[in-house]
Amino acid sequence: MIDTISTEIAEGEERIRLEVADGVAVLTLCRPDRLNGWSWESTRQLGLLADRIRFDASVRAVLLRAEGRAFCAGIDVTAPGGAITGDSPAERTRNYYEGIRWVHERFAVL
């Protein structure tokens, strides 16, 4: 499930790279070996980077691009952390909802 607490992205674990120059923030999906497959970790990282862009007054535009031959092949079903956690169906539903809510709050920035 998505980690909504940690704000760190471990070196070598980047799924999205952020570069800012001349008022343009460029977000690059950077897992071409996995056809830029999407995961909860990709979602978390995009949310964190959206927060960074949000508070950078120099950013006037955002470009989303990808490395490799595919922009994004869809959900990476082999990615770790894909299971929704919780001890009961109600807790899993709540955890899923809270993860999606967290994501939507950050994506509103973009």
N, C-alpha and C positions, 0 to 999 in steps of 0.2 A: 504494500500500500504506500501511498505517497507520504513522504516525510515533510510535514509542514512546519517543523521546528528548525531544523538545520539550515543555515544559509551558506554553507561551504560546498564547493565543488572540488572534489579530489583531483589532483593533477593526474592526467592520463585517463580520467573518467568523463571528460567533457563530451557531451552529446551535441551541444550548441556553443558556438564561439561568438563573442560580441566584440566588435571593433567600432569605434566612434571616431569620425574624422569629418571636418568641415560641416558639422551640423547633421550628419547622417549616421544613424546607428545601423550597422550591418550585422544581422543575426544569420549565422551560417550553420545549417545542420551538418555535422562533421563526423558521420559514421558511414562513409561510403561502402565499407566492407559489409555492412548490414543493410545496405540500400536505404540508409537513414531511417530504419524502422523505428517506430514510436513506442515509448514505454512510459511507465509512471515516472521514471527518473528523467526522461526527456521532458515530461510535463513539468516536473519540479524545477528543472534547470531553466526552462523557458519562463516560468513564473518568477524565479529569482532575477533573471536578466531583465524581465519586464519591469520589476521594481527598480532596478538600477537605472534603466532608461527613464522611467517616470520622474525620478528626482534629479536628472541631469538637464539643467536648463538650456544647455547648448544644443540638445537634440531637437531637430525640427522635423525629421522624417525617419522612418524605419523601413529597411529593406530586409526581407526574409528570403534567403537563398539556400542552396544545398551544394555540397561537393558530390562528385561522382555522377553516375549515369541515371540515377533516380532521385527525384525531389524527395519523396517519402513513399516507401512501398506499403505503408500501413502499419498496423500494430505488430510489434516484435514479440511474438508469443513465446520466444525462448528467453526473453529478458528476465533476470531475477527480480523478485519483489512484486511480481504481477498478481499474486493472490490477494484477495481482499481479506484482511485479518479481522478477528473477533471470535468470541466464544459462543455466540448465538447468532441465528439469522438476523435478529433485530440489531445486534451490535455491528455485524458486518454491513448491514444496510446503512446504518448511521455513519460508519467509518467511510464507506464509499461516498455517501452524500457529502460529508464534510470535506473529503478530498476534492470532489468536483466543485464544491462551493469555493474552496481555496483557489482552485485553478481559475474559475470564472472571475473572481475578484481581480486577479492579476492580469488576465487576458483583456479585461476591460481597458487596461492601460493602452494596449496596442490598438 
